[in-house]
Each structure stands twice: as structure tokens, then as C-alpha cells.
């Protein structure tokens, strides 16, 4: 039986730093006040989010362990009044700065997953851990137990500085400029709870990379990205960072802008503090849809943003913490448990060892040592496996475990002569899956399993892709095996689908009165070079045809690639039109009677959504003109991509805007008998009929996508640029997806007369 909050408070007295202990007492009191109805929902929501406690959906009707989940949502459980059992667990996010963990912390995570969750801990794409199905009343005890082991959940969510990520190979990487771990550690704890970081309009994400060419740090897709750099001054090598700001994925991704070619290491903390201050002062607060740092950087321009930051930096009073970490930066390095050694030649290897060694073992820059990746399917690891991994880490390494942005774990500083024995121990724990970082190592967000914003089953699709690809991954050509697949359950890119060779995000379509789960296919993204390029969607394919889509695209790449041509270069060479033609026939949805499996999402036994069933005439389906109109809008948005690809940015911007204009007109045509084609008239009626009435709003994005069109209309005469064209294309695709959803809601509504 779980011990109570008060009992854990007594047990852990003296083991938690006093400021943290006092803060957790405050949080526990806030829960009590909320339960008594003495705290507003929005106030409590922010306070729990800042401590990593999220709401969770249950509409899939099942928990991970197959037990039927209750339907009451997380916030509802807090409004049932005194004396009512709180019956809706949520999700607890746990910050793991730069992914670093100890064996003891792994054991604590195992205990918490077993006692408070469903026995499964989940590694995220930000090197965090997440526990699902956690009751809100248990969170103070859970947080105290984490705090006693040196882990915090503070600012894991909410409008705050999120978990600071870094290369999981930093310090042992053969291509690194220097180890960024000490800097990631210093910035994490300098900004954690800092008063200058408490009034943001949205979250801020920071990443460190030890080198420019690899992908481990993904610095280019962050609000703040720091890439290790050096320079020589008067014969002395100085450390610093190639420093970027204003990146981000989300619905409309943006590449980070170069803030400084070389930011000295001594300026890392104070400049980051000033960026936080400028963002807190000038960033959007009312409209969350434009409240990320990337929007402020775009609005001001990088030159003006930098001027404001440096102006603020000049006003800061000196803080000794800015450089304190530099004094012991090298002494914080890791140490091996065992002397270096080398893998011995053995007449017979354990079954599967060679495949595992090829993909999961990295030879460190330190001779005789290896970093071993423990590949976790969909980022999940059980409590028993966590305990086994803790024992294994104590046997082979010295508290040098890290989580990765690809939802895996690594053991650093393994003496290479121990690899055979380590493989045997990992195999016994079910932790020796090969293929780490390869095509079968699919990255996925939670999707419809637990996320309230999920549209399609990203985890269900990812599990299917992983199973099918893993079956023959070692017979694949190396060019295919080395590709990356990332899946998001919606357009928000939590699965990082934009920065992947093959990316997918969940959408839906209507067919004959039914709603069909789909995924948009995203091509052209780049995982390497710190997420050096983002892909664009080329078309929506029914969820059940995504495995066939992967097979078709990869097979054609293998057949057509020239010499050592990379996948992204091939995509660019053949062009988006050819890419789209590859999947055109796969977009068709069979009638429900012909194949009902298309109307059921992956890993779900129920029909996705059932609407009114219509009867067709003349052996054919009666199609509403709006279906053709929205399809035409999709074509226009795709033609905008082709124009951008050809370098005609003016045409690209015009087509992207017109695709939204025509989509708005199509929707209005469902409500108004006569509609002028004048753009100002359409925009005005769209605002009046669909935005002000909230008919265009939906649970996933509110009115955000509506404002994409309205803003594009206002700025339709703006100067053309490649960045603006790309942004408009992204926004047009999302606006059209929202138009499909709006039309589905309008089907049962009478037309306005």
C-alpha cells in the first residue's frame, strides 16, 4: 500500500533542501485549497503545470495495462467537491537535465512508476521521464521522493524554462569541440526558479550541442541553441558557443537565427538571463498562439532583438553565479568504473550480439571505452527493467547513465572488454533490442493514448512500423536502415516530425459519413546538422496505409539514388511533385462496407468516429461540392510548395494565401446562399460567421488557425521572402486541416438563410 503524503514528509525530513521542502508544502496546501473550492481553476492549473502535473485524456477507454480507464478527466477530478474520491489520474513530467541519471535515481523512478503509475516510465524527446495515470493527491509524495534523490519536477511544464537538453554523447563524442555538460548543468540550475523567468507568455526550450554536424543536440530547433565553438586569441584557445535564438517546431516551425558567431563561455548565463528578461517584457501574453520566443524574434528581426538583449545585459548587476561554474568545469567530468579494455575475439558470439554491437555500441573518444544505447520501444521501460538497469549500471559503469532525445537510454564509459557480458545481462532484462538510431527506432509522441490534443494514434502507428521494420532491418541497404522516422499524433510536432527523414502527423478526413484517421506525410526534413532543415507535408494518407507509404518511398529511394546520395538530397532532386505522385493512389479511402478496417485507428478496437451514414445514388456516392473545394485548396497549397521549390517566392506566397481564401469561401458557402468572391468580403464574413461564433474553433487549436488566414489576408501585399512563403505554406496546410474539421462540425447544422 502507498504511504501517505504526511508519512513520506516525515520519512524524508532533512533529506530535501529546505527551500524545496517549503515549496512542496505550499503545493500540498494548494491542492487542499483546490479540493475545497477555494482556488480558481486557472490559478491551480498554472501552479500544478509549473510542477509538471498534466491532465490526461481517457477517451481511448484503455490504460496501458488493459484495465478500463475511467472517463473523468484530470481537472474535473478537482472540482467534485469535498469528500468525493478523486478518480482521474493525470501525467507527471519529471525533469532530467541533459539526461543525466544515477543508478539510485533509476531505482526511485522504478518505485514511483510501480506505486503511483501503471508500472511503466516513459522517456520523452526532451530527455524527461513521464509517468502516466498518477493521481493528483499522490503528486506531493512523489515529488518529495524525487527531491530526496536529487530530481525536481519544477518547471517541467507551464510557461517556464523547460528541461535543458544536451548531446547524450557529450564528453565522450569523437567529433565534439568540447564537453557541453558542465554548461548545460550550470544554465539549468541558474535559470531554475529564477525571478526573471517567471512571467513568460509561453515555454522556453534550450539545447546544447557539442558539435555542429551531428544531430544529438538538435540546437537549431530550440528557443535557445548553443553549439560548442572555440577560437584562438594570442595563441590561447578560448571556449564559447555558436549561439542561436528563436527556433521551434510546433504547428509552424521556424529555424533558429544566429545570435552570435562566438558567445564567450563567460557570457552564456548573463546573456541567457537577458534573453529571458526581454522575452518576459516584450513577448506576447494575451494570444498564446503567437507567444513563443520565435514570434518575437521574427517580429523584431534578429538585429533588433540582439540589440535589445545586449542593451539589457549592460544593465545587469554582476552575479557571481555567471562564472562560478567555469572554475570547476573540468573537474565535473565523469570517471569510469573499470580500466579500459578491448573487445576480445571469440569463436562464438551470443545470438544477436553482432547486430546489437553494430547499431547500439559507440566507440568513445577515450580508447577502450564504449557508450551503449539501450533502445526503448516508444520510449517505454518497465519498473522491473529500471531496477535491472540500475543493477547493470552499478556493475559496469559509475553513475553515467543518460536519457536521449530519441527516447532511449545510454550507459557511458563501458569498458569495451565487458561488452559481451553486458549484452547478456541486458538480454536477460529484455533491454538488448538492436537497431538504436535506425529506421526501426521510431520516435513517437503519446498521441491519442493519453494526450488531449491527439488526433490519430501515433503510438499505435509507431509500434506497427517498428515491428515491421525491425523484422528485416539487418537485411536492408544501409541507406534505408539509417533513416529516421518520427510520428506526432497531431500538428504540434511533439514527435518532432518536421526534423526527420520520414515524418508523419495525425489528421482526419470524412468519408461517407464516417471520420477516417489519417496522417500527413512530411518529407524533406533533416535530423543531422542539429535539425538543419524542416520538411513539409505533401499529402494526407489513411493511417492504415502509412506502412505501405514507407515501403513505397524507401524502395523508390533505393532504386533511384545516385552513388552515395542522401535521402534528403534525393527528395530535393526529384522534387515535391514527384514525391506527391508516389503516394497519390494511397490517399484513396475504400467505402466503409468494402473495408471497415480503415475506419479503426491503430491499437484501438473501436471505430474512429461514426457519423450519419448516407446512401449514395446511381451506384456512386453523392459528394458535397465543399469536398471538391477543400481538395482544390490542398492542391493550391501543394502548388505553393512547388513554386517555393522553384524559387518563385512571390507565387508561393500568393498561392498559399489563396488556398486559405478559397477554403474560407468554401466553408461560408455552407452557411450563406450567395457569397461575393471579393477577398475583403470573404475575410469579413469569415470573421463574423465562423470566428466570432467560435464555429471554426476546435479543441485542438482554438481559433489559432483562423487567425492564420486573417493575418495572411491583412499582409497579402507584404514583400515576398522565402521564410515568409514557407511560413504561409505551413499555415495554409493547417488552416485547410482545420477547415476539414470545421466542415465536419457544420454537417448537422442548418444553413443560415
N, C-alpha and C positions, 0 to 999 in steps of 0.2 A: 504494500500500500504506500502511496506517495505521502511523504512527510508534509506537514502544513507549512505555510509561509513563515509563521512565527517560530516553528521548530527549526527551520533552516536558518532563520535570522539568529537564533541562539547558537546553533552549531558553528556558524561561520563568523561569529563575533570576533573581531580582532584580525581576521584574515582578509578583510576587504578594506581598502584605503578609506579613511573617514569621509572625504568628500563624496566618494561614490556610494558609500553606505547611506549617507544622509540623503542623497538624491534618490536612491531606491526606496527609502522610507517615504519620501514625498510622493513618488509614483504609486506606491501601495495605497496611500491615503487618497490619491486622485481616483483610483479605481473604486474605492469605497464611496466617495462622493458621487461618482457617476452612477453607481448602482443605486444610490439613494435619490437619484434625480436632481442632484444639486450642482451638476456641472453640465454645461451645454455640449451637445454632440460635437460641434465643430472644434471646440476647445479641447475636448478629450481626444478627438481624432488626431490632432496635431501632436499632443503630448505622447500618445502611445506610438504614433509613427516615428517620432524622434527617438524612441527606444526600440524601434524595429518590429513592433507588433502590427501586423497587417490583418485586414479582413480577408476572407476566403470564400470562394463560391462552392456550391454543392449541387449544382443542377445536373451534374452527370450521375448523381444518385449513388455513387460508389466511392468508398475510400480505397487507398492503395491496397489494403489487405482484403478487399472484397466485402467488408461489412457495409451494410446500407448506411449511407450518411443522412443525418437529419437535415431538414430543409431550411431551418432557421439560419439566417446569415449572421456574421460576426457582430456588426453594430446592433442588430436587432436584439441580440442576447443581452445587451447592456441597457435596454430600455423597457424590460419586462417588469421592473419594479422590485421592491424589497421582498425577500422570501421566495423569489422564483429561481429555479435552477437555471444557471447559465448553460445553455445547451448547444452552443455553436462555436466550436474551436476555430482558430484562425491560423495564421502563419507567423512564425517568429524568425526574423532575419538576424544573423549573427556575424558581426564584422571580424574579418581575419586580415589585418593589414598586410599587404604584399603576399598574402597566402601563408605566412609562416606559422607553423604549429609545432607543439611538442607532443611526446607520447602521452604525457599525463592529460593534455588537453583533448587528445583523441579519445581517451577513456571517459572524460567528462561528457564529451559530445555523445558517446555511445549511451551513457546512462540517461542523459536528457532525452535522446530520441526514443529510448525504450520506455521511460517513465511518463513522459509528457506527450509524446507524438505517437506515430504508428510504427516505430522501430526502424525508420529509415531517415537518414540525414542526406540532404541534397546539396551538392556543390554547384554554385552558380557561375555565370560568366563574368562575375566581378570578384571571384575568389572568396566569396562569402560562403557560409553554410546557411541553409534554411531548414527549419523543422515545421512540418505541416500538422494540422489538427491539434494545435496547442490551445488549451482553454485560457481565456484572459486572466482568470483568477490564479492560474499557476505561473504566470509570467514573472511576478516578483521573485519567487523562489528560484525559478530557472535563471533569472538574471544574477541573483546573488551567487549561485553556484558557478556560473561562468566568471563572474568578477573575481571570485576566490582563486580561480585558475589563471587569471590574467587576461580574460577576454571580456570585451564590452559589446553591448548592443546599441550603445548610444550613437545616435545619428546614423543608424543603419538605413533609415528611411526618412521621409519627410523632406522639408525644404532646407537641406543641410549639405555639408561636405560628406559625400558617401565614402564607402571603403576605398582607400587609396590602393591601386593595384600596381604590380610591377612584374617584370620578367621572372618566371619561376626558375630560370637558369642563371639569374644574375649572381655573379660571384664565381660561377663555375663554367660559364659560357666561353667557348673557344673564340668567338668573334666580338666579345664585348669590348667597349672602350674602357670602362671600369665598372665596379660593382655599385649599382644604384641602391642596394638595400638600405644602407645607413641613411640615405637621403629620404627614401620613402618612409622609413620609420620616424625620422625627425619631423617631417612635414605632417604626418598623420597625427602625432600627439601634440604638435604645436597648434594645429587648427582645431583639434577635437574640443568642442565646447568653447572655443574662442568667442569672446563677445562680438567681434567683428563679423562673425559667420552665423549670426542668429536671426537675421531679418532678410533672407533671400526670398525672391518670388518663386523659385524652383530649386531643384537639386543642382549640385556641382560635382562632377566626376573628374578624378585626377589619375593619371597613369605615368609610370616611369618605364623607360626602355634603355637597356644597356648598349644598344647599337641601332643604327638606322635601318639596316637592310632586312632584319628579321621581323617576325610578327608577334613575338611573345608579349610585348608591351602594348601594342595597338595604340600608340600615343596620338596618332592623327585623328582618332575619332572621339577625343575627350575634350571636356571644357578646358582643361589644362593638361598639356602633354609635355613631358621633359625627356629629351633624348640625350644620353651621355655624350659629351664632347670634350676635347682638350685643345689647348693651343700652347705654343711656346713663346715665352716672353723673356728676353735677356737670357736665353739658354736654359730657362726653367719651365717645366711643363706644368700648366695650370689646368685645373678641372673646372668644368662648367656644364651648361646644358644648351642644346638647341631647343629653344623654348617656344611652345605653341599654345594658342588660346582659341576658344570659340568653335571647337569641333563638337560633334554629337551625331547620334543616329536618330532614334525616334521616328516620327511619321515622315518628316522631311529632313534627311541627313545633310550635314554640312562638314566639309573638311576643315580642320583646324588651320588657322592662319599663323604664319611665322611672326612671333612677337620679338624675338631676339636671336640672332645667329649664335651668340655666345653669352649666356647669362652666367656670370661667375657664381660658383657654389655658395659664396657668402651672401649672395643676393636672392637665393632661392626662396627662403622663408619670408623675408620682408616684402619682396615683390608679389609673392602669392597672397600675402596678407592685404596688400594694396589692391590687388585684383578683386579680392573678396569685398573690400570696402567700396570700390567703385561699382561693383555689381549690386551690392546691397542698396546703394544710394540711387543708382540710375536704372537698374533693371526693372522690367515690367512687374507690377504687383497685382493688378486687377485681372488681366487676361492671362490665365495660366498657359494658354496655347502659344503665347509669344514671350514667355517669361524666362526661358533658358538663356544662358550667357551668350550662346551663338547668335541669338537675335540682337542682343545689344551690340556685339562686335560688328555684325552686319549693318546695323542702323548707323553706328558712329563711323565705321570704317576703321581698319586696323591702325592707321596712323594716329587718328584722334583718340582711339581707345588707349593706345600706348602712351600718348602724351598725358592723358588724364591719370593713368596709373603711375607714371613716373612723377607727376606733379604731387600725387598723394603720397608716394614713397618719400619724397623730400620732407614731408611734414611729420612723419612718424618719429616718435621719441624712441631712442635706442632701446632695444630689448636684447639682453644677453643671450636669450634662447636662439636668436638668429644664427649664431655661430658656435654655440656650445657643442653641438653635435659634431662639428668638424674636428674638435680636439681628440675625439676617440673614434673617428670614423673607421680607421683601420683595425682597431682593437675589437670591434664588434663582429669581425669576421668569424665564420664557422670553423669548427675543428672536426676532424674525422675521429671516429671511434677506434678504427683499426689502421694499421700500417698499410700503405699502398701495396697492391699486388696485381697480378695479371691473370686473365682467364686462361686456364690450362687446357691443352688439347686432350680430349677424352675420346676413347674409341666409340662410346655410345652415349649420346645425349638423351635426356628425358624427352618424351614425346612433346612436341610443340615448342621446345626451348629455342630452336633456331629461328622460327618465325617470330617469337616473342622478342628475342635478342635483337633481331633486325629492326623492329619498329619501336620497341619500348625502352631500349638502353642507349644512353647518350654518353660518349666518352668525354669526360671533363677536360678542361684545360690543364688540370693537375694530373699528371701521368699516374696511371694505376688506379684511378677512381672513376666511378660511373654514377650518373643520375638515372634512376629507374622510374619510369612512369607506370603508375597503377591506373589502368584505364577503367573508368566507371561508366557503365551503360547509362546514358541520360543523366549522368552526374549523381546517381544514387548509390549509397553504401549503407549496409545494414549495421545495426548495433554490434552484432557478433563480429562482423568484418572489421569494424572500427577497433574493437578490442584486440582482434588478431593482428591488425596492422600496428597497433601500439606495441604489442609484444615483439613483432618483427622488427620495428624500428629500433627498439632497445637492443636487439641482438646484433644489428648490422650498422646502425648509424647513431649519431649523438644529437637527438632533437633537431634533425634537419629535414623536416617534412614540410612540404608546401602544397597548397591547392593551386590550380591553374585556371586560366581564363577559358580553357576548353573543357572545363568541368571534370578534371581528373585530379589525381594526387601524385606527387613525386617524392621519392626518397633520394636525397642528395648525399654524396660522399660515401657511396657503397664501394668498399674495396673490391676491385674487379674480379679478384680470385674467388670471391664469395657469390658470384652471380648464379652459379648452378644451384647452390644451397638455397639462396634467396628465392629463386624460381620455384623450387619445390615447396617452400613454406607459403609463398603466395598462392600457388596452385591449391594447396590444402585448404586455404581460406576462400577459394573462389575469386581470387584477385589477380589472376595471371592472364587475363584476356589480352591477346596480341592486337596489333593494329592501331596503337595510340597515335593520334595525329594524322591518321589516314582517312580514306573516304568513308570507311565504316564507322569511324569515331564521330558520329553525328552529334552536333550541338543543338540543344532544344530548350526553349523556354517552357514553363509549366503548361501554357495553353489552357484548354477547357478543363483540364484535370482539376485545377484549383484557382486559376486566375479569373477574376470577374470580367476582365476585358477580352478573354479568349473567344475567338470566333470559330476556329477549327482546331482539331485535335493535333497539336504539334508533337506532343509526346507519343501519341499513337502512331502517327506517320513516321516519326524518327525511329521508333522501336522497330517498325516494319522494315524501313530502309536499312537499319543496322543489321538486322537478322539476315536479310537477303544479300547484302553486300559482303558481310563477314564470311558467308559460306564459301565464297570463291575469291576473296581479296588477294590471296597469295598466288593465284594464277593470273591475276590481272597484269596488264602492262604497267610499268612503274609510273607512267604519265597519268594513268587513271587512278591508281592506288594513292597517289599523293594529293589528290584533290580534296577540298574541304566542302562539306555540306552543313548549312545552318538553317534551322527552321524556327519561325516565330508563329504563334497562334493568331496574331493579328498584325496590324500595320506598325505597331510601336517598336518593333525591332529589338525586343529583349533577347531574342535568339541571335541577334547580330546578322540577319540575313543579307544586309547590304554589303557586308565585308566578307564575302565568301565566293568561292568559285561557282557553286550552285546554291542559291538562296531561295527560300520559299516563305510566304507569309499567308495566313489564313484570311479568306474572304468567303462570301456565299453568293449563290445565284438562285434564281427561281426557274422552275421547270414544271409546267403543267399543274400549278397549284401547290407544288412542293418546294421546299428550300433545300438546296443541294450544297454540301460542303465542298469548297474549292480552295486551291492555293494559287496565288500569283507566283509565276516563275521569274526569278531575278537573276540576270546574267551580267557579267562584266565587272563584278566586284573583285577586290584584291585583298587577300588576307596578309600577304607579305608586305614588306616595307611599312610596317606599323599601320596596317589598314590603309594602304596608299591610294586606293580608288574604291568608289562605291558603284554597285550595279544598279540597273534599272529594270523594272518589271516589263516583260514582253507579252504577257497574256495569262489569263486565269484558266487553270486546268482542274477538272474534278479531282477531288482528293484521292479517289481510288485509282486514278491514272498517273499519279506522281511517280511511283516506282518505274512505270513504263517510260515516263518522260526522262528520268535519269538515265535509263538504259539507252534510250534513243540518242540523247545528246552526247553522252560519253562515247558511244560507239562511233558516231559520226566524227567526233574529235579525233579519235584514234585512227580512223581511216583517212582523214584529210590533213592531219598535222604535218608540217614541213620540218624535217630534221628534228631539232630539239625545241620546236615551237611550244611555248607555254599555252595553257588553256585560255588565259585572258587575251593573249596576243591573237590566238585563233579566232576568238569571239570578235575581236576588233577587226580582223582581216576579212572575215566573211560578211560582217555587217548584221545589224539588227533585223533587217528584212529577212535574210536567210535564216536567222535564228528563229524568228516567229513562224516561218513556214514549216520548220521542223515539227512544231507542236500544234499546228492549226487543226489537224484532224482529231487530235486528242482532246480538244476543248468541247467536243460534242457530248451531250448527256443523253443516254438512252431513256426512253419513256419508263415511267415507274413500273408498269406491268412487265416490260421487257427485261429489266434488270434492277430490282429494288435495292441491290447492294450499294448502288451509287448514292442512295438516299440515307445511308447509315455511315457515320464517321468511323474512323479507325478506333479500335479499342472501346467501342460502345455498341451495345446490343440494340439500342432503340433507334427509331427513325430520327433523323437530324431535326426536322421540323415538318409538321404536316399542316398544309393549308387546305383551302377549299379545292376539291377535285373537280375540274371542268371536263366536259365531254366534247371532243372535237367533232368537226363536221367534215364530210367528204373524205373520210379516212385520213384526215390531217388535223393538226392542232390549230385552233384559232389563235393567232398571235396578235396581241395588242400592239399598235404602232409604236408605243414607247419602247418595246423591246428592241425594235429595229433602230430607233433613235439613239438609245443608250449604247447599242453596239457600234453605231456610227461614231459616237463620241469616243469610244475606246479606240477606234481606228484613227481618229484625228489625233488623239494623244500619242499613239504609236508613230504616226507620221511626223509628229513634232520631234520624237526621238531620232527618226531618220534624218530630219533636217539638221538637228544638232550634230549628229554624227558626220554629216556632210559639211559642217562648218557654217551653215546658214542660220545664225542665231536669231536673226530678226524673224525669219519664217517660223522657227521653232517656238519662239515666244508667242507669236500670233496664233499658231495652231493650238498650242496648249491652252491659251485663253479662250479661243473659240470652242474648244471641246467642252469647257466648263459652261460657257454661254449657252451652247446648244443643249447641254444636259439640264440646265436650269429651265430652259424653254420647254423641254420635253415634260418635265415634272409639272410645270404650270399648265401645260396643255391638258393635264388630267383634271384640273380644277376650274379652268376658265374656258368658256366656249369659243372665244375669239381672243387671239393674242397677237399683238404687234411684234414684228421682228426687230424693232429698234432696240439696241443694246441697253440704253438707259431705261427704257420702259421695262425690259425684261429684268434688269437688275433691281429696279424699284419694286416691281411686283413680287420678285423672289424674296426680297426682304420682308415685304408686307404679308405675303401669303404663306411663306414657308419658314422664315427665320423668326419673325415676331410671334408667330403662332407656335413656335417650337416644333413644328411638324418635321422639319429637317434634322432636328437634334436627335441623337440616339445615345444609348447607354455607354457607347464606346468612346465617343469624342465630343459629345455635346454639339455645339454649333461651330466647332473649330473648322470643319471642312467647308461649311457655308461661307465663312469669312475668307477662305482661300479664294473663292470666286469673287466676292465683293471687293476684296483688296486688288485682285488682278484687274477687275473692271476699272477701278479708280486709277490704277497705274498703267493702263493699257498703252499709253503713249510714251512710257518711260524708255530711256535709252536701252538698247539691246546689249546683253553681255552673256557669255557662256554660263556663268554662275547663275544669273537670273533665269536664263532659259531652262537650265537643269532643275532649278527650284520649282519653276512653274510646271514642268512636266511631272515632277513628283506630286505636287499639289493637285494637278489635274487628275492624275490616276486615283488619288484618294477621294477627290470630290466625286468622281464617277462611281467609285465603290459605294460612297455614301448615298448617291442618287439611286443606285440599285436598292439599297436598304430602305430608303425613303419611299420608293415606289411600292415595295412590299407592304409597308405600313398603310399606304394610301389605297391599296386594292379594295379594302372593305368600306372605304369612305365614299359617300356620295359626292359627286362633282358640285362645285359652287355654281349656282345659277342666279 
